[in-house]
Amino acid sequence: MPAPLEPRYTLKDVADRAGVAISTASLVFSGKRPVAEPTRERVLKAAADLD
């Protein structure tokens, strides 16, 4: 029996977990525009939590 696949998380999953819009999470990762530091930290923590 093959090993179960690990879940693949999307930008929406990260945004939902961080409590921000998908567009805000996208800006954090793209760096195209500034994002408030507390928001940036929440998004990065959410991504890390989801692994």
Legacy VTK file of the C-alpha trace (Angstrom):
# vtk DataFile Version 3.0
C-alpha trace
ASCII
DATASET POLYDATA
POINTS 51 float
0.000 0.000 0.000
1.539 3.371 -0.993
2.286 5.947 1.665
-0.414 8.598 2.051
0.339 11.864 0.300
1.054 14.858 2.475
-1.460 17.654 2.084
-0.557 20.455 -0.313
-1.466 23.838 1.002
-2.404 26.786 -1.146
-1.976 30.511 -0.776
-5.637 30.588 0.280
-4.887 28.171 3.133
-2.053 30.400 4.335
-4.169 33.546 4.021
-7.089 31.969 5.885
-4.828 30.796 8.693
-3.189 34.245 8.961
-6.545 36.034 8.795
-5.625 38.097 5.750
-6.783 38.365 2.149
-5.175 36.148 -0.457
-3.817 39.273 -2.144
-2.074 40.323 1.082
-0.472 36.919 1.489
0.635 37.103 -2.137
2.280 40.479 -1.543
4.216 39.056 1.399
5.715 36.330 -0.784
6.230 38.406 -3.922
7.675 41.461 -2.193
6.149 43.697 -4.874
4.685 46.110 -2.335
5.311 46.798 1.326
3.219 44.975 3.910
3.018 45.989 7.571
5.561 44.025 9.586
3.022 42.432 11.993
0.964 41.248 9.011
4.045 39.946 7.237
5.039 38.010 10.354
1.523 36.509 10.692
1.574 35.322 7.091
5.053 33.803 7.383
4.123 32.104 10.670
0.959 30.687 9.097
3.004 29.301 6.212
5.526 27.771 8.609
2.750 26.265 10.732
1.294 24.597 7.643
4.815 23.444 6.708
LINES 1 52
51 0 1 2 3 4 5 6 7 8 9 10 11 12 13 14 15 16 17 18 19 20 21 22 23 24 25 26 27 28 29 30 31 32 33 34 35 36 37 38 39 40 41 42 43 44 45 46 47 48 49 50
